[in-house]
Amino acid sequence: MGVCQNIPNYKSQMRENAKISKNQHTRISDQFIIIPGDNLQMTNISKNYQESVKTSKIYYTSLDTNNKLETNPSNISINSTCVQTNPLNKPQNFKIEATIGEIEIPIIVEKKEKIIIQINQNVDNNENFQNNDISQNQWSFFEKEKSVNYLGYNNHKYKNINIGALLMRITGDKRVYHINKTVNQFITNNKGNLLFYANLDPSYYMIYEPKGSISISVLGGNYIFENDLYYSYNINSFSNNYKINYDSKEYKILDYMNKARKNIQKFYREYYSLNDVINQEFKDFINNGNIYKRNDLKMNKELNDLAKKHCEDLCENETAGHFSSDGLDLKSRFDNNYKCYYFGESIIYNVNNPLFIVKNMLQDKYSKKKKNRNNLFFNQFHRVGICLKEHPIYKFCCVIVFSE
């Protein structure tokens, strides 16, 4: 499948060791976008296999010997959802990271339910605060501005609310709840999961430098454990010593990608709000019957290693693009590490929020050919590898590789 990346151009030009030549990129608006020559690429696999694929009505054959799915805990059935009640007298504590985009917490509320959101005042210093030079329970979003609390910056506003102010909404609801007191009580407008985010202008997300976090307590609603957090993993796709980190951002990226692939219109209703800047092309994509259910992507160890190797290469050498520091293109990297018929790669820069990364891929507004979106919805892709790391020039680098 086509390869695509989203590279911000707000800082200095890439250093002299960048491995991108002039004929491999074009500039669209204020972004660097890699435009490959082909939409689909084929590795040098055997001619017999290629001929069998061309003549077959079914282009994908599972490589797995069985269909065992790993679940955690093991007593949760594949089609079940385990919901643990969270009574009002037992608050749940969460840390809301300073990031661009919304953070979903595992609390589901009913319509017309009373919930209490409390800002935790006594928070011990932790490693994140110390590394970022942020005082406890505060965050910052501008490089030259001091840190602030949940009320945000008085001198910077977006939609008449302070930049950096803590906001909350419920999936599927456009209403925004402003967390403007130490203790906030709300009557919910509808049923859904809780989403928290800092009030930022998404049109200029590249100017922000998020650091720190805010600690909150939630009283009310139900604490949920959904088994769909695990069903996309196939145990045969992992080696015996490979441990899955379900709390990792890479896993959450996979979870949001699968939700979008299963039902893009539902994903749009739940995760897009009035705060999102949406163009007409993306609205047309949502409304033009794009409801065909794609298969779930399964995270694969070999593809994870492939994504990690390229992501580390880009970060260590302070470069960008689909060419490695030793000059290998995407096809060569797949040929050397993972034999397959269909493959693709998407690279997203500047953000580390899983939900925002997937929304970035969906809208793909800086690519005329919508390469990232095509990778996400290409139905022949069944496996994926994801790696997210800090980048010395572009803040963050997320490499996502796809294969059949």
PECORSUL-V932447 format. One record per residue. N is the residue number from 1. RES is the residue in one small letter. PHI is phi in whole degrees, -180 to 180 (NA if undefined). Layout:
n=N res=RES phi=PHI
n=N res=RES phi=PHI
This chain:
n=1 res=m phi=NA
n=2 res=g phi=-60
n=3 res=v phi=-109
n=4 res=c phi=-155
n=5 res=q phi=-146
n=6 res=n phi=-123
n=7 res=i phi=-115
n=8 res=p phi=-67
n=9 res=n phi=-122
n=10 res=y phi=-87
n=11 res=k phi=-106
n=12 res=s phi=-64
n=13 res=q phi=-65
n=14 res=m phi=-62
n=15 res=r phi=-70
n=16 res=e phi=-64
n=17 res=n phi=-88
n=18 res=a phi=-66
n=19 res=k phi=-100
n=20 res=i phi=-116
n=21 res=s phi=-91
n=22 res=k phi=-64
n=23 res=n phi=-83
n=24 res=q phi=-109
n=25 res=h phi=-144
n=26 res=t phi=-141
n=27 res=r phi=-101
n=28 res=i phi=-123
n=29 res=s phi=57
n=30 res=d phi=-106
n=31 res=q phi=-123
n=32 res=f phi=-94
n=33 res=i phi=-124
n=34 res=i phi=-78
n=35 res=i phi=-115
n=36 res=p phi=-77
n=37 res=g phi=-78
n=38 res=d phi=-121
n=39 res=n phi=-78
n=40 res=l phi=-123
n=41 res=q phi=-127
n=42 res=m phi=-117
n=43 res=t phi=-81
n=44 res=n phi=-83
n=45 res=i phi=-89
n=46 res=s phi=-64
n=47 res=k phi=-65
n=48 res=n phi=-63
n=49 res=y phi=-67
n=50 res=q phi=-62
n=51 res=e phi=-66
n=52 res=s phi=-66
n=53 res=v phi=-69
n=54 res=k phi=-66
n=55 res=t phi=-92
n=56 res=s phi=-83
n=57 res=k phi=-77
n=58 res=i phi=-109
n=59 res=y phi=-87
n=60 res=y phi=-128
n=61 res=t phi=-122
n=62 res=s phi=-62
n=63 res=l phi=-91
n=64 res=d phi=-83
n=65 res=t phi=-84
n=66 res=n phi=-153
n=67 res=n phi=-113
n=68 res=k phi=-67
n=69 res=l phi=-115
n=70 res=e phi=-86
n=71 res=t phi=-126
n=72 res=n phi=-148
n=73 res=p phi=-73
n=74 res=s phi=-71
n=75 res=n phi=-87
n=76 res=i phi=-89
n=77 res=s phi=-75
n=78 res=i phi=-62
n=79 res=n phi=-101
n=80 res=s phi=-102
n=81 res=t phi=-130
n=82 res=c phi=-96
n=83 res=v phi=-116
n=84 res=q phi=-102
n=85 res=t phi=-68
n=86 res=n phi=-118
n=87 res=p phi=-67
n=88 res=l phi=-60
n=89 res=n phi=-87
n=90 res=k phi=-133
n=91 res=p phi=-70
n=92 res=q phi=-108
n=93 res=n phi=-99
n=94 res=f phi=-142
n=95 res=k phi=-109
n=96 res=i phi=-96
n=97 res=e phi=-71
n=98 res=a phi=-69
n=99 res=t phi=-156
n=100 res=i phi=-96
n=101 res=g phi=114
n=102 res=e phi=-90
n=103 res=i phi=-115
n=104 res=e phi=-91
n=105 res=i phi=-109
n=106 res=p phi=-79
n=107 res=i phi=-121
n=108 res=i phi=-112
n=109 res=v phi=-116
n=110 res=e phi=-93
n=111 res=k phi=-65
n=112 res=k phi=65
n=113 res=e phi=-95
n=114 res=k phi=-88
n=115 res=i phi=-129
n=116 res=i phi=-123
n=117 res=i phi=-109
n=118 res=q phi=-119
n=119 res=i phi=-84
n=120 res=n phi=-76
n=121 res=q phi=-88
n=122 res=n phi=-98
n=123 res=v phi=-119
n=124 res=d phi=-70
n=125 res=n phi=-62
n=126 res=n phi=-130
n=127 res=e phi=-61
n=128 res=n phi=-63
n=129 res=f phi=-65
n=130 res=q phi=-64
n=131 res=n phi=-65
n=132 res=n phi=-96
n=133 res=d phi=56
n=134 res=i phi=-113
n=135 res=s phi=-67
n=136 res=q phi=-61
n=137 res=n phi=58
n=138 res=q phi=-138
n=139 res=w phi=-143
n=140 res=s phi=-141
n=141 res=f phi=-133
n=142 res=f phi=-123
n=143 res=e phi=-62
n=144 res=k phi=-107
n=145 res=e phi=-106
n=146 res=k phi=-73
n=147 res=s phi=-72
n=148 res=v phi=-134
n=149 res=n phi=-93
n=150 res=y phi=-65
n=151 res=l phi=-84
n=152 res=g phi=81
n=153 res=y phi=-90
n=154 res=n phi=-70
n=155 res=n phi=-96
n=156 res=h phi=-132
n=157 res=k phi=-130
n=158 res=y phi=-140
n=159 res=k phi=55
n=160 res=n phi=63
n=161 res=i phi=-124
n=162 res=n phi=-57
n=163 res=i phi=-61
n=164 res=g phi=89
n=165 res=a phi=-69
n=166 res=l phi=-78
n=167 res=l phi=-122
n=168 res=m phi=-140
n=169 res=r phi=-147
n=170 res=i phi=-117
n=171 res=t phi=-54
n=172 res=g phi=85
n=173 res=d phi=-123
n=174 res=k phi=-82
n=175 res=r phi=-66
n=176 res=v phi=-111
n=177 res=y phi=-104
n=178 res=h phi=-90
n=179 res=i phi=-86
n=180 res=n phi=-115
n=181 res=k phi=-138
n=182 res=t phi=-64
n=183 res=v phi=-123
n=184 res=n phi=-124
n=185 res=q phi=-115
n=186 res=f phi=-131
n=187 res=i phi=-105
n=188 res=t phi=-67
n=189 res=n phi=-88
n=190 res=n phi=-162
n=191 res=k phi=-87
n=192 res=g phi=165
n=193 res=n phi=-86
n=194 res=l phi=-87
n=195 res=l phi=-121
n=196 res=f phi=-118
n=197 res=y phi=-163
n=198 res=a phi=-85
n=199 res=n phi=-72
n=200 res=l phi=-133
n=201 res=d phi=-85
n=202 res=p phi=-67
n=203 res=s phi=-70
n=204 res=y phi=-124
n=205 res=y phi=-65
n=206 res=m phi=-73
n=207 res=i phi=-84
n=208 res=y phi=-85
n=209 res=e phi=-127
n=210 res=p phi=-68
n=211 res=k phi=-148
n=212 res=g phi=90
n=213 res=s phi=-164
n=214 res=i phi=-118
n=215 res=s phi=-97
n=216 res=i phi=-131
n=217 res=s phi=-123
n=218 res=v phi=-118
n=219 res=l phi=-114
n=220 res=g phi=113
n=221 res=g phi=75
n=222 res=n phi=-121
n=223 res=y phi=-80
n=224 res=i phi=-118
n=225 res=f phi=-125
n=226 res=e phi=-99
n=227 res=n phi=-69
n=228 res=d phi=-70
n=229 res=l phi=-71
n=230 res=y phi=-126
n=231 res=y phi=-70
n=232 res=s phi=-75
n=233 res=y phi=-91
n=234 res=n phi=-106
n=235 res=i phi=-61
n=236 res=n phi=-76
n=237 res=s phi=-86
n=238 res=f phi=-126
n=239 res=s phi=-75
n=240 res=n phi=-63
n=241 res=n phi=-97
n=242 res=y phi=-93
n=243 res=k phi=-101
n=244 res=i phi=-87
n=245 res=n phi=-100
n=246 res=y phi=-70
n=247 res=d phi=-92
n=248 res=s phi=-72
n=249 res=k phi=-68
n=250 res=e phi=-62
n=251 res=y phi=-65
n=252 res=k phi=-65
n=253 res=i phi=-60
n=254 res=l phi=-60
n=255 res=d phi=-61
n=256 res=y phi=-70
n=257 res=m phi=-62
n=258 res=n phi=-67
n=259 res=k phi=-64
n=260 res=a phi=-68
n=261 res=r phi=-67
n=262 res=k phi=-72
n=263 res=n phi=-159
n=264 res=i phi=-66
n=265 res=q phi=-69
n=266 res=k phi=-66
n=267 res=f phi=-59
n=268 res=y phi=-63
n=269 res=r phi=-63
n=270 res=e phi=-83
n=271 res=y phi=-113
n=272 res=y phi=-109
n=273 res=s phi=-129
n=274 res=l phi=-66
n=275 res=n phi=-77
n=276 res=d phi=-83
n=277 res=v phi=-91
n=278 res=i phi=-123
n=279 res=n phi=-91
n=280 res=q phi=-67
n=281 res=e phi=-59
n=282 res=f phi=-71
n=283 res=k phi=-62
n=284 res=d phi=-64
n=285 res=f phi=-62
n=286 res=i phi=-67
n=287 res=n phi=-87
n=288 res=n phi=-90
n=289 res=g phi=71
n=290 res=n phi=-83
n=291 res=i phi=-116
n=292 res=y phi=-63
n=293 res=k phi=-77
n=294 res=r phi=-86
n=295 res=n phi=-68
n=296 res=d phi=-74
n=297 res=l phi=-79
n=298 res=k phi=-113
n=299 res=m phi=-73
n=300 res=n phi=-122
n=301 res=k phi=-62
n=302 res=e phi=-63
n=303 res=l phi=-71
n=304 res=n phi=-60
n=305 res=d phi=-64
n=306 res=l phi=-65
n=307 res=a phi=-65
n=308 res=k phi=-64
n=309 res=k phi=-62
n=310 res=h phi=-73
n=311 res=c phi=-63
n=312 res=e phi=-64
n=313 res=d phi=-63
n=314 res=l phi=-64
n=315 res=c phi=-73
n=316 res=e phi=-68
n=317 res=n phi=-96
n=318 res=e phi=56
n=319 res=t phi=-121
n=320 res=a phi=-147
n=321 res=g phi=121
n=322 res=h phi=-97
n=323 res=f phi=-97
n=324 res=s phi=-77
n=325 res=s phi=-65
n=326 res=d phi=-96
n=327 res=g phi=90
n=328 res=l phi=-80
n=329 res=d phi=-87
n=330 res=l phi=-61
n=331 res=k phi=-60
n=332 res=s phi=-66
n=333 res=r phi=-65
n=334 res=f phi=-69
n=335 res=d phi=-57
n=336 res=n phi=-82
n=337 res=n phi=-129
n=338 res=y phi=-156
n=339 res=k phi=-77
n=340 res=c phi=-159
n=341 res=y phi=-92
n=342 res=y phi=-107
n=343 res=f phi=-155
n=344 res=g phi=-161
n=345 res=e phi=-151
n=346 res=s phi=-126
n=347 res=i phi=-129
n=348 res=i phi=-116
n=349 res=y phi=-114
n=350 res=n phi=86
n=351 res=v phi=-130
n=352 res=n phi=-128
n=353 res=n phi=-86
n=354 res=p phi=-56
n=355 res=l phi=-66
n=356 res=f phi=-67
n=357 res=i phi=-62
n=358 res=v phi=-69
n=359 res=k phi=-64
n=360 res=n phi=-63
n=361 res=m phi=-65
n=362 res=l phi=-66
n=363 res=q phi=-74
n=364 res=d phi=47
n=365 res=k phi=-74
n=366 res=y phi=-98
n=367 res=s phi=-118
n=368 res=k phi=-66
n=369 res=k phi=-93
n=370 res=k phi=54
n=371 res=k phi=-65
n=372 res=n phi=-63
n=373 res=r phi=-64
n=374 res=n phi=-64
n=375 res=n phi=-60
n=376 res=l phi=-65
n=377 res=f phi=-108
n=378 res=f phi=-68
n=379 res=n phi=-75
n=380 res=q phi=-80
n=381 res=f phi=-81
n=382 res=h phi=-124
n=383 res=r phi=-129
n=384 res=v phi=-149
n=385 res=g phi=-131
n=386 res=i phi=-136
n=387 res=c phi=-143
n=388 res=l phi=-127
n=389 res=k phi=-143
n=390 res=e phi=-75
n=391 res=h phi=-115
n=392 res=p phi=-66
n=393 res=i phi=-106
n=394 res=y phi=-104
n=395 res=k phi=68
n=396 res=f phi=-138
n=397 res=c phi=-138
n=398 res=c phi=-117
n=399 res=v phi=-104
n=400 res=i phi=-125
n=401 res=v phi=-111
n=402 res=f phi=-121
n=403 res=s phi=-152
n=404 res=e phi=-68
